[in-house]
Amino acid sequence: MATLTEPTAESQTPEPQPSDTPPVEAAAAKQLVLGLVFGLVFGILLQKGGVAKFHVLIGQLMLTDYTVVKVMLSAVIVGAVGIHLMHRMGLVELHIKPTRYASNIIGGLLFGVGFALSAYCPGTGAAALGQGNYDALAMMTGMVAGSYVFAEMSGWIGRRIDPVGDRGKLTLYELLPVNRTLIALGFAVALAVVLLAIEWLAVR
C-alpha cells in the first residue's frame, strides 16, 4: 500500500523509493504454488474421505450412502467459520459471485445431469483418476470439452442468460439484520445439527 506525501521546500524532487509491491511474475508464481499445494491437499482429503469411489458417489445419488453429504457439510462448516475469521483478521478477501437465477438454475441442472451420468464431479473425478480409477477419464474429457464450449459461448451467455434474474451479489448479511459473526456461527451450528441428524438417521 502506498501513501502520498507533500514535497517539502528542501526537496521538491525526492529520489524514487523502492516499491514494496512484488513483481507480477512473483505474485503469479506464488499463486500457482499455493494452488498446487492446496489442490494436492484437497485431493488427498477427498480420497481419504472415500468420496472418490464410484459406489460411494452412486450411493449418494441413490440416497443409500450419505458419505458425500457428511464430508461436504463438514467442509462447509469449517470453511464458513475459518474464512470468516481470516476475513476479520484481514488475511483474505471475499470474492462473492453474483446471484443470477437463470444461469444458476441452468448451470446446476447441467452439473447435476453430468454428475448423475458419470458419478463424478470435477474434484472427485480428479481424485478418482489419481487413485487409479480410469473410468474417470471419460468424465474428465467431457469436463474439458464442456469448459471449452462454455468459454466459447461466454459472450452470448453474458448477453442473453446472465441478465435474467440478475440480483447482484447477495449475502445473508445483507438480507438479515444481524452482524456477520452471528450469521457465520449460526449457519455453522445449523449445519452441524443437520450433520448430526443425518448421522443419527443413518445409524438407525
Backbone torsions as a table, in degrees:
resi	resn	phi	psi	omega
1	MET	NA	133.4	-178.5
2	ALA	-112.4	148.6	176.8
3	THR	-123.1	150.7	179.5
4	LEU	-97.1	135.6	177.5
5	THR	-125.2	148.2	178.6
6	GLU	-76.9	137.1	177.6
7	PRO	-68.5	142.9	178.8
8	THR	-87.2	167.7	179.7
9	ALA	-67.2	-26.5	-177.3
10	GLU	-75.9	-29.7	-176.1
11	SER	-144.9	100.7	179.0
12	GLN	-82.6	-21.2	-178.9
13	THR	-126.2	76.5	-179.3
14	PRO	-64.4	152.2	178.4
15	GLU	-67.4	140.8	179.5
16	PRO	-62.9	137.3	179.4
17	GLN	-93.1	147.3	177.6
18	PRO	-63.7	140.2	-177.8
19	SER	-76.7	141.4	176.7
20	ASP	-84.0	-11.2	-177.1
21	THR	-78.0	125.8	179.8
22	PRO	-66.7	154.4	177.4
23	PRO	-59.5	155.2	-179.1
24	VAL	-60.9	-38.9	-179.1
25	GLU	-63.4	-41.8	179.8
26	ALA	-65.8	-40.6	179.0
27	ALA	-64.8	-41.6	179.1
28	ALA	-64.9	-40.7	178.6
29	ALA	-63.9	-39.7	178.7
30	LYS	-62.9	-42.2	178.8
31	GLN	-63.1	-39.2	178.9
32	LEU	-65.8	-41.8	179.1
33	VAL	-64.7	-44.7	178.4
34	LEU	-62.7	-41.0	177.7
35	GLY	-62.0	-40.2	178.3
36	LEU	-64.8	-45.8	-177.6
37	VAL	-63.9	-50.6	-177.9
38	PHE	-69.7	-30.7	175.1
39	GLY	-64.6	-42.2	177.2
40	LEU	-63.9	-43.9	179.0
41	VAL	-62.2	-43.6	179.5
42	PHE	-61.1	-43.8	179.0
43	GLY	-64.0	-40.9	178.6
44	ILE	-62.9	-43.2	179.9
45	LEU	-66.0	-37.9	176.0
46	LEU	-62.0	-44.4	-178.2
47	GLN	-66.2	-44.2	179.6
48	LYS	-67.4	-30.1	178.4
49	GLY	-77.0	-8.1	176.5
50	GLY	85.1	5.6	-175.7
51	VAL	-90.8	11.3	173.5
52	ALA	-102.6	9.1	-179.1
53	LYS	-97.7	134.8	-175.7
54	PHE	-56.6	-47.8	-174.6
55	HIS	-68.6	-28.6	177.0
56	VAL	-69.7	-43.7	-179.9
57	LEU	-67.4	-41.6	176.2
58	ILE	-64.1	-39.1	177.5
59	GLY	-60.3	-35.5	177.0
60	GLN	-66.7	-43.6	179.6
61	LEU	-65.9	-30.3	178.2
62	MET	-88.0	0.7	179.9
63	LEU	60.5	36.6	176.0
64	THR	-114.8	-13.9	180.0
65	ASP	-139.7	117.4	-174.4
66	TYR	-102.5	23.8	179.7
67	THR	-60.7	-43.1	-177.3
68	VAL	-63.5	-45.7	179.7
69	VAL	-61.9	-41.7	-178.6
70	LYS	-67.3	-39.0	177.5
71	VAL	-66.1	-44.4	-178.5
72	MET	-67.0	-41.8	177.8
73	LEU	-62.7	-41.7	177.4
74	SER	-60.7	-41.6	179.6
75	ALA	-66.2	-40.3	-179.8
76	VAL	-66.2	-40.1	179.4
77	ILE	-62.3	-50.9	-179.8
78	VAL	-63.6	-42.4	-179.2
79	GLY	-65.6	-41.6	-178.8
80	ALA	-62.1	-48.2	-179.2
81	VAL	-70.2	-44.5	-177.0
82	GLY	-64.5	-46.5	-179.9
83	ILE	-66.7	-37.3	177.2
84	HIS	-61.1	-45.1	179.9
85	LEU	-65.5	-42.2	178.9
86	MET	-66.0	-33.9	176.9
87	HIS	-67.6	-40.5	177.4
88	ARG	-63.2	-32.4	-179.9
89	MET	-85.0	-2.8	179.1
90	GLY	77.6	19.8	-177.8
91	LEU	-88.4	-23.7	-178.9
92	VAL	-135.3	159.4	173.2
93	GLU	-112.1	143.6	178.8
94	LEU	-89.6	130.3	177.0
95	HIS	-116.5	89.5	-173.3
96	ILE	-84.7	128.5	178.1
97	LYS	-82.5	143.9	-179.8
98	PRO	-69.8	150.7	175.6
99	THR	-88.0	115.1	179.7
100	ARG	-130.2	105.9	-169.9
101	TYR	-57.2	-49.5	-176.8
102	ALA	-64.1	-47.6	-179.0
103	SER	-65.0	-41.7	-179.3
104	ASN	-65.2	-41.4	-178.7
105	ILE	-68.9	-47.7	-179.7
106	ILE	-63.9	-45.4	178.5
107	GLY	-62.2	-40.4	178.3
108	GLY	-64.4	-40.0	178.5
109	LEU	-65.7	-43.5	178.6
110	LEU	-62.8	-42.5	178.1
111	PHE	-62.2	-43.6	-179.0
112	GLY	-64.4	-40.7	178.2
113	VAL	-64.2	-44.8	178.3
114	GLY	-62.4	-39.7	178.4
115	PHE	-64.3	-43.4	-177.5
116	ALA	-67.3	-37.8	-177.8
117	LEU	-75.4	-33.7	-175.3
118	SER	-105.6	-17.4	-175.5
119	ALA	65.1	19.7	176.9
120	TYR	-136.2	147.7	166.6
121	CYS	-110.7	173.7	-176.2
122	PRO	-53.4	-45.2	-178.7
123	GLY	-68.2	-49.0	-178.5
124	THR	-69.4	-30.8	177.7
125	GLY	-65.3	-42.8	178.1
126	ALA	-64.7	-41.4	178.4
127	ALA	-65.5	-40.2	178.9
128	ALA	-63.9	-41.3	177.8
129	LEU	-63.8	-38.3	178.3
130	GLY	-65.0	-28.9	179.5
131	GLN	-93.1	6.0	173.0
132	GLY	101.4	10.4	177.4
133	ASN	-87.0	92.8	-173.0
134	TYR	-73.8	-10.2	174.5
135	ASP	-66.0	-19.7	178.0
136	ALA	-70.1	-14.3	178.9
137	LEU	-60.2	-37.1	179.7
138	ALA	-63.4	-44.0	178.6
139	MET	-65.2	-42.9	-179.9
140	MET	-62.2	-38.4	177.1
141	THR	-64.0	-44.7	177.5
142	GLY	-63.7	-36.5	179.4
143	MET	-64.0	-44.0	179.0
144	VAL	-64.6	-43.1	179.1
145	ALA	-63.9	-42.9	178.4
146	GLY	-64.2	-37.7	177.6
147	SER	-63.5	-39.4	178.7
148	TYR	-64.6	-44.9	179.8
149	VAL	-63.2	-41.8	179.1
150	PHE	-62.4	-42.7	179.1
151	ALA	-62.0	-40.7	179.3
152	GLU	-67.9	-31.1	-177.9
153	MET	-96.2	2.5	-173.2
154	SER	-59.8	-36.0	178.4
155	GLY	-64.3	-47.5	178.6
156	TRP	-64.1	-41.6	178.8
157	ILE	-62.3	-41.7	179.8
158	GLY	-63.7	-31.0	-179.3
159	ARG	-85.8	-37.1	-169.8
160	ARG	-104.2	-33.8	-172.6
161	ILE	-106.3	-44.9	-177.5
162	ASP	-55.8	-38.5	-179.3
163	PRO	-67.5	-18.4	-178.0
164	VAL	-74.4	113.6	-179.6
165	GLY	71.8	27.7	180.0
166	ASP	-75.6	111.6	-178.5
167	ARG	-105.7	3.3	-179.3
168	GLY	79.0	-162.6	-176.5
169	LYS	-88.7	93.7	-178.7
170	LEU	-93.4	137.8	173.4
171	THR	-136.0	160.4	177.0
172	LEU	-63.0	-29.5	178.5
173	TYR	-61.4	-34.3	179.5
174	GLU	-80.8	-24.1	-177.2
175	LEU	-91.6	-28.0	-177.2
176	LEU	-110.8	141.4	-177.4
177	PRO	-82.7	51.6	177.4
178	VAL	-136.8	165.8	-176.9
179	ASN	-79.7	168.5	-174.4
180	ARG	-64.1	-37.2	-178.0
181	THR	-63.1	-43.9	178.7
182	LEU	-63.9	-38.4	179.1
183	ILE	-65.2	-46.3	-178.7
184	ALA	-63.3	-46.3	-179.0
185	LEU	-69.1	-41.4	178.5
186	GLY	-63.7	-40.9	177.5
187	PHE	-62.7	-42.9	180.0
188	ALA	-64.4	-42.2	179.2
189	VAL	-64.6	-43.1	180.0
190	ALA	-61.6	-42.6	179.0
191	LEU	-68.5	-34.3	176.9
192	ALA	-64.0	-38.2	177.0
193	VAL	-64.3	-43.2	177.4
194	VAL	-61.8	-42.3	179.6
195	LEU	-62.1	-43.8	178.3
196	LEU	-65.9	-37.0	178.9
197	ALA	-65.5	-41.4	177.9
198	ILE	-63.1	-43.0	178.8
199	GLU	-63.0	-41.0	-179.7
200	TRP	-66.9	-42.3	179.5
201	LEU	-69.1	-34.3	178.9
202	ALA	-66.1	-37.0	178.6
203	VAL	-65.7	-38.3	179.0
204	ARG	-69.8	NA	NA
